[in-house]
Amino acid sequence: MLETGTISDIGAHEDLMQKLGTYRRLYELQFAEADTPKAV
């Protein structure tokens, strides 16, 4: 994971998800919308 030109997190997806870092925050932001049901 790069943040402002430097490595902020490194590791496998599972490892990065256990940390409370930038990778996890961005992953949750991206996929939270996919988990939310849409009204029709």
N, CA, C, O and CB atoms as a CASP TS submission, in Angstrom:
PFRMAT TS
TARGET T0000
AUTHOR 0000-0000-0000
METHOD Language model
MODEL 1
PARENT N/A
ATOM      1  N   MET     1       0.852  -1.165   0.000  1.00  0.00           N
ATOM      2  CA  MET     1       0.000   0.000   0.000  1.00  0.00           C
ATOM      3  C   MET     1       0.898   1.227   0.000  1.00  0.00           C
ATOM      4  O   MET     1       1.724   1.394   0.897  1.00  0.00           O
ATOM      5  CB  MET     1      -0.970  -0.002   1.219  1.00  0.00           C
ATOM      6  N   LEU     2       0.742   2.079  -0.991  1.00  0.00           N
ATOM      7  CA  LEU     2       1.486   3.335  -1.059  1.00  0.00           C
ATOM      8  C   LEU     2       0.606   4.476  -0.582  1.00  0.00           C
ATOM      9  O   LEU     2      -0.576   4.556  -0.917  1.00  0.00           O
ATOM     10  CB  LEU     2       1.991   3.603  -2.493  1.00  0.00           C
ATOM     11  N   GLU     3       1.203   5.349   0.199  1.00  0.00           N
ATOM     12  CA  GLU     3       0.488   6.523   0.692  1.00  0.00           C
ATOM     13  C   GLU     3       1.448   7.700   0.653  1.00  0.00           C
ATOM     14  O   GLU     3       2.484   7.685   1.316  1.00  0.00           O
ATOM     15  CB  GLU     3      -0.072   6.294   2.140  1.00  0.00           C
ATOM     16  N   THR     4       1.111   8.700  -0.109  1.00  0.00           N
ATOM     17  CA  THR     4       1.939   9.893  -0.346  1.00  0.00           C
ATOM     18  C   THR     4       3.369   9.530  -0.749  1.00  0.00           C
ATOM     19  O   THR     4       4.335  10.139  -0.292  1.00  0.00           O
ATOM     20  CB  THR     4       1.968  10.771   0.906  1.00  0.00           C
ATOM     21  N   GLY     5       3.478   8.508  -1.628  1.00  0.00           N
ATOM     22  CA  GLY     5       4.771   8.137  -2.177  1.00  0.00           C
ATOM     23  C   GLY     5       5.623   7.223  -1.317  1.00  0.00           C
ATOM     24  O   GLY     5       6.744   6.898  -1.707  1.00  0.00           O
ATOM     25  N   THR     6       5.136   6.803  -0.175  1.00  0.00           N
ATOM     26  CA  THR     6       5.892   5.882   0.674  1.00  0.00           C
ATOM     27  C   THR     6       5.040   4.655   0.991  1.00  0.00           C
ATOM     28  O   THR     6       3.811   4.711   0.959  1.00  0.00           O
ATOM     29  CB  THR     6       6.346   6.583   1.982  1.00  0.00           C
ATOM     30  N   ILE     7       5.713   3.551   1.297  1.00  0.00           N
ATOM     31  CA  ILE     7       4.995   2.328   1.650  1.00  0.00           C
ATOM     32  C   ILE     7       4.432   2.486   3.052  1.00  0.00           C
ATOM     33  O   ILE     7       5.175   2.686   4.013  1.00  0.00           O
ATOM     34  CB  ILE     7       5.924   1.077   1.559  1.00  0.00           C
ATOM     35  N   SER     8       3.101   2.393   3.162  1.00  0.00           N
ATOM     36  CA  SER     8       2.463   2.543   4.472  1.00  0.00           C
ATOM     37  C   SER     8       2.069   1.194   5.059  1.00  0.00           C
ATOM     38  O   SER     8       2.061   1.037   6.280  1.00  0.00           O
ATOM     39  CB  SER     8       1.231   3.441   4.363  1.00  0.00           C
ATOM     40  N   ASP     9       1.743   0.219   4.218  1.00  0.00           N
ATOM     41  CA  ASP     9       1.368  -1.122   4.660  1.00  0.00           C
ATOM     42  C   ASP     9       1.899  -2.121   3.647  1.00  0.00           C
ATOM     43  O   ASP     9       1.962  -1.832   2.452  1.00  0.00           O
ATOM     44  CB  ASP     9      -0.181  -1.260   4.826  1.00  0.00           C
ATOM     45  N   ILE    10       2.281  -3.300   4.129  1.00  0.00           N
ATOM     46  CA  ILE    10       2.738  -4.357   3.232  1.00  0.00           C
ATOM     47  C   ILE    10       2.278  -5.687   3.797  1.00  0.00           C
ATOM     48  O   ILE    10       2.302  -5.902   5.009  1.00  0.00           O
ATOM     49  CB  ILE    10       4.290  -4.330   3.056  1.00  0.00           C
ATOM     50  N   GLY    11       1.857  -6.578   2.909  1.00  0.00           N
ATOM     51  CA  GLY    11       1.431  -7.896   3.346  1.00  0.00           C
ATOM     52  C   GLY    11       0.309  -8.435   2.490  1.00  0.00           C
ATOM     53  O   GLY    11      -0.139  -7.791   1.541  1.00  0.00           O
ATOM     54  N   ALA    12      -0.140  -9.634   2.843  1.00  0.00           N
ATOM     55  CA  ALA    12      -1.257 -10.271   2.143  1.00  0.00           C
ATOM     56  C   ALA    12      -2.560  -9.583   2.541  1.00  0.00           C
ATOM     57  O   ALA    12      -2.634  -8.909   3.568  1.00  0.00           O
ATOM     58  CB  ALA    12      -1.320 -11.795   2.461  1.00  0.00           C
ATOM     59  N   HIS    13      -3.574  -9.763   1.719  1.00  0.00           N
ATOM     60  CA  HIS    13      -4.879  -9.147   1.976  1.00  0.00           C
ATOM     61  C   HIS    13      -5.360  -9.468   3.393  1.00  0.00           C
ATOM     62  O   HIS    13      -5.795  -8.573   4.118  1.00  0.00           O
ATOM     63  CB  HIS    13      -5.918  -9.630   0.940  1.00  0.00           C
ATOM     64  N   GLU    14      -5.284 -10.728   3.786  1.00  0.00           N
ATOM     65  CA  GLU    14      -5.764 -11.145   5.108  1.00  0.00           C
ATOM     66  C   GLU    14      -5.014 -10.425   6.231  1.00  0.00           C
ATOM     67  O   GLU    14      -5.617 -10.016   7.223  1.00  0.00           O
ATOM     68  CB  GLU    14      -5.615 -12.662   5.272  1.00  0.00           C
ATOM     69  N   ASP    15      -3.701 -10.275   6.071  1.00  0.00           N
ATOM     70  CA  ASP    15      -2.890  -9.585   7.081  1.00  0.00           C
ATOM     71  C   ASP    15      -3.248  -8.103   7.156  1.00  0.00           C
ATOM     72  O   ASP    15      -3.374  -7.539   8.243  1.00  0.00           O
ATOM     73  CB  ASP    15      -1.394  -9.748   6.770  1.00  0.00           C
ATOM     74  N   LEU    16      -3.410  -7.484   5.995  1.00  0.00           N
ATOM     75  CA  LEU    16      -3.720  -6.056   5.956  1.00  0.00           C
ATOM     76  C   LEU    16      -5.111  -5.764   6.507  1.00  0.00           C
ATOM     77  O   LEU    16      -5.342  -4.698   7.079  1.00  0.00           O
ATOM     78  CB  LEU    16      -3.609  -5.533   4.531  1.00  0.00           C
ATOM     79  N   MET    17      -6.036  -6.702   6.339  1.00  0.00           N
ATOM     80  CA  MET    17      -7.390  -6.507   6.861  1.00  0.00           C
ATOM     81  C   MET    17      -7.424  -6.593   8.385  1.00  0.00           C
ATOM     82  O   MET    17      -8.330  -6.036   9.005  1.00  0.00           O
ATOM     83  CB  MET    17      -8.339  -7.541   6.262  1.00  0.00           C
ATOM     84  N   GLN    18      -6.466  -7.272   8.999  1.00  0.00           N
ATOM     85  CA  GLN    18      -6.430  -7.370  10.454  1.00  0.00           C
ATOM     86  C   GLN    18      -5.876  -6.101  11.099  1.00  0.00           C
ATOM     87  O   GLN    18      -6.135  -5.824  12.270  1.00  0.00           O
ATOM     88  CB  GLN    18      -5.596  -8.569  10.874  1.00  0.00           C
ATOM     89  N   LYS    19      -5.109  -5.332  10.318  1.00  0.00           N
ATOM     90  CA  LYS    19      -4.586  -4.061  10.821  1.00  0.00           C
ATOM     91  C   LYS    19      -5.659  -2.984  10.645  1.00  0.00           C
ATOM     92  O   LYS    19      -6.563  -3.137   9.823  1.00  0.00           O
ATOM     93  CB  LYS    19      -3.264  -3.660  10.079  1.00  0.00           C
ATOM     94  N   LEU    20      -5.563  -1.920  11.398  1.00  0.00           N
ATOM     95  CA  LEU    20      -6.499  -0.799  11.246  1.00  0.00           C
ATOM     96  C   LEU    20      -5.842   0.313  10.433  1.00  0.00           C
ATOM     97  O   LEU    20      -5.855   1.480  10.826  1.00  0.00           O
ATOM     98  CB  LEU    20      -6.952  -0.261  12.634  1.00  0.00           C
ATOM     99  N   GLY    21      -5.269  -0.071   9.292  1.00  0.00           N
ATOM    100  CA  GLY    21      -4.541   0.886   8.475  1.00  0.00           C
ATOM    101  C   GLY    21      -5.326   1.398   7.284  1.00  0.00           C
ATOM    102  O   GLY    21      -6.531   1.179   7.162  1.00  0.00           O
ATOM    103  N   THR    22      -4.606   2.085   6.408  1.00  0.00           N
ATOM    104  CA  THR    22      -5.195   2.696   5.225  1.00  0.00           C
ATOM    105  C   THR    22      -5.799   1.655   4.295  1.00  0.00           C
ATOM    106  O   THR    22      -6.875   1.877   3.741  1.00  0.00           O
ATOM    107  CB  THR    22      -4.154   3.510   4.484  1.00  0.00           C
ATOM    108  N   TYR    23      -5.126   0.525   4.113  1.00  0.00           N
ATOM    109  CA  TYR    23      -5.632  -0.522   3.215  1.00  0.00           C
ATOM    110  C   TYR    23      -7.020  -0.971   3.641  1.00  0.00           C
ATOM    111  O   TYR    23      -7.934  -1.047   2.820  1.00  0.00           O
ATOM    112  CB  TYR    23      -4.674  -1.726   3.189  1.00  0.00           C
ATOM    113  N   ARG    24      -7.176  -1.267   4.915  1.00  0.00           N
ATOM    114  CA  ARG    24      -8.475  -1.742   5.418  1.00  0.00           C
ATOM    115  C   ARG    24      -9.553  -0.668   5.266  1.00  0.00           C
ATOM    116  O   ARG    24     -10.678  -0.961   4.864  1.00  0.00           O
ATOM    117  CB  ARG    24      -8.356  -2.161   6.897  1.00  0.00           C
ATOM    118  N   ARG    25      -9.202   0.563   5.588  1.00  0.00           N
ATOM    119  CA  ARG    25     -10.167   1.660   5.483  1.00  0.00           C
ATOM    120  C   ARG    25     -10.639   1.830   4.042  1.00  0.00           C
ATOM    121  O   ARG    25     -11.836   1.975   3.797  1.00  0.00           O
ATOM    122  CB  ARG    25      -9.549   2.973   5.995  1.00  0.00           C
ATOM    123  N   LEU    26      -9.711   1.813   3.091  1.00  0.00           N
ATOM    124  CA  LEU    26     -10.082   1.968   1.686  1.00  0.00           C
ATOM    125  C   LEU    26     -10.876   0.768   1.178  1.00  0.00           C
ATOM    126  O   LEU    26     -11.819   0.932   0.405  1.00  0.00           O
ATOM    127  CB  LEU    26      -8.835   2.165   0.832  1.00  0.00           C
ATOM    128  N   TYR    27     -10.505  -0.424   1.603  1.00  0.00           N
ATOM    129  CA  TYR    27     -11.239  -1.629   1.202  1.00  0.00           C
ATOM    130  C   TYR    27     -12.675  -1.563   1.700  1.00  0.00           C
ATOM    131  O   TYR    27     -13.612  -1.844   0.952  1.00  0.00           O
ATOM    132  CB  TYR    27     -10.547  -2.898   1.742  1.00  0.00           C
ATOM    133  N   GLU    28     -12.843  -1.192   2.962  1.00  0.00           N
ATOM    134  CA  GLU    28     -14.188  -1.110   3.535  1.00  0.00           C
ATOM    135  C   GLU    28     -15.016  -0.015   2.873  1.00  0.00           C
ATOM    136  O   GLU    28     -16.214  -0.201   2.659  1.00  0.00           O
ATOM    137  CB  GLU    28     -14.107  -0.860   5.037  1.00  0.00           C
ATOM    138  N   LEU    29     -14.412   1.110   2.547  1.00  0.00           N
ATOM    139  CA  LEU    29     -15.128   2.173   1.836  1.00  0.00           C
ATOM    140  C   LEU    29     -15.580   1.705   0.457  1.00  0.00           C
ATOM    141  O   LEU    29     -16.699   1.996   0.034  1.00  0.00           O
ATOM    142  CB  LEU    29     -14.243   3.418   1.703  1.00  0.00           C
ATOM    143  N   GLN    30     -14.715   0.984  -0.238  1.00  0.00           N
ATOM    144  CA  GLN    30     -15.028   0.544  -1.592  1.00  0.00           C
ATOM    145  C   GLN    30     -16.130  -0.504  -1.608  1.00  0.00           C
ATOM    146  O   GLN    30     -17.011  -0.460  -2.466  1.00  0.00           O
ATOM    147  CB  GLN    30     -13.786  -0.006  -2.263  1.00  0.00           C
ATOM    148  N   PHE    31     -16.095  -1.441  -0.675  1.00  0.00           N
ATOM    149  CA  PHE    31     -17.023  -2.561  -0.736  1.00  0.00           C
ATOM    150  C   PHE    31     -18.217  -2.429   0.195  1.00  0.00           C
ATOM    151  O   PHE    31     -19.110  -3.274   0.144  1.00  0.00           O
ATOM    152  CB  PHE    31     -16.301  -3.814  -0.422  1.00  0.00           C
ATOM    153  N   ALA    32     -18.274  -1.421   1.031  1.00  0.00           N
ATOM    154  CA  ALA    32     -19.429  -1.211   1.908  1.00  0.00           C
ATOM    155  C   ALA    32     -20.674  -0.937   1.074  1.00  0.00           C
ATOM    156  O   ALA    32     -21.761  -1.403   1.413  1.00  0.00           O
ATOM    157  CB  ALA    32     -19.169  -0.042   2.889  1.00  0.00           C
ATOM    158  N   GLU    33     -20.525  -0.192  -0.003  1.00  0.00           N
ATOM    159  CA  GLU    33     -21.656   0.130  -0.870  1.00  0.00           C
ATOM    160  C   GLU    33     -22.197  -1.127  -1.547  1.00  0.00           C
ATOM    161  O   GLU    33     -23.403  -1.234  -1.768  1.00  0.00           O
ATOM    162  CB  GLU    33     -21.244   1.165  -1.927  1.00  0.00           C
ATOM    163  N   ALA    34     -21.337  -2.066  -1.874  1.00  0.00           N
ATOM    164  CA  ALA    34     -21.770  -3.303  -2.526  1.00  0.00           C
ATOM    165  C   ALA    34     -22.612  -4.158  -1.584  1.00  0.00           C
ATOM    166  O   ALA    34     -23.459  -4.924  -2.045  1.00  0.00           O
ATOM    167  CB  ALA    34     -20.557  -4.101  -3.014  1.00  0.00           C
ATOM    168  N   ASP    35     -22.395  -4.043  -0.269  1.00  0.00           N
ATOM    169  CA  ASP    35     -23.138  -4.823   0.716  1.00  0.00           C
ATOM    170  C   ASP    35     -24.478  -4.193   1.071  1.00  0.00           C
ATOM    171  O   ASP    35     -25.328  -4.851   1.672  1.00  0.00           O
ATOM    172  CB  ASP    35     -22.312  -4.991   1.966  1.00  0.00           C
ATOM    173  N   THR    36     -24.680  -2.928   0.708  1.00  0.00           N
ATOM    174  CA  THR    36     -25.907  -2.215   1.054  1.00  0.00           C
ATOM    175  C   THR    36     -26.972  -2.478  -0.009  1.00  0.00           C
ATOM    176  O   THR    36     -26.763  -2.169  -1.182  1.00  0.00           O
ATOM    177  CB  THR    36     -25.639  -0.693   1.194  1.00  0.00           C
ATOM    178  N   PRO    37     -28.115  -3.047   0.392  1.00  0.00           N
ATOM    179  CA  PRO    37     -29.180  -3.294  -0.597  1.00  0.00           C
ATOM    180  C   PRO    37     -29.727  -1.986  -1.169  1.00  0.00           C
ATOM    181  O   PRO    37     -29.833  -0.982  -0.464  1.00  0.00           O
ATOM    182  CB  PRO    37     -30.325  -4.101   0.042  1.00  0.00           C
ATOM    183  N   LYS    38     -30.064  -2.016  -2.429  1.00  0.00           N
ATOM    184  CA  LYS    38     -30.610  -0.840  -3.105  1.00  0.00           C
ATOM    185  C   LYS    38     -32.131  -0.961  -3.193  1.00  0.00           C
ATOM    186  O   LYS    38     -32.659  -2.047  -3.431  1.00  0.00           O
ATOM    187  CB  LYS    38     -29.990  -0.679  -4.522  1.00  0.00           C
ATOM    188  N   ALA    39     -32.820   0.139  -3.003  1.00  0.00           N
ATOM    189  CA  ALA    39     -34.280   0.163  -3.151  1.00  0.00           C
ATOM    190  C   ALA    39     -34.630   0.164  -4.635  1.00  0.00           C
ATOM    191  O   ALA    39     -33.912   0.741  -5.450  1.00  0.00           O
ATOM    192  CB  ALA    39     -34.898   1.410  -2.437  1.00  0.00           C
ATOM    193  N   VAL    40     -35.722  -0.477  -4.972  1.00  0.00           N
ATOM    194  CA  VAL    40     -36.166  -0.488  -6.372  1.00  0.00           C
ATOM    195  C   VAL    40     -37.478   0.229  -6.540  1.00  0.00           C
ATOM    196  O   VAL    40     -37.997   0.314  -7.653  1.00  0.00           O
ATOM    197  CB  VAL    40     -36.296  -1.910  -6.882  1.00  0.00           C
TER
END
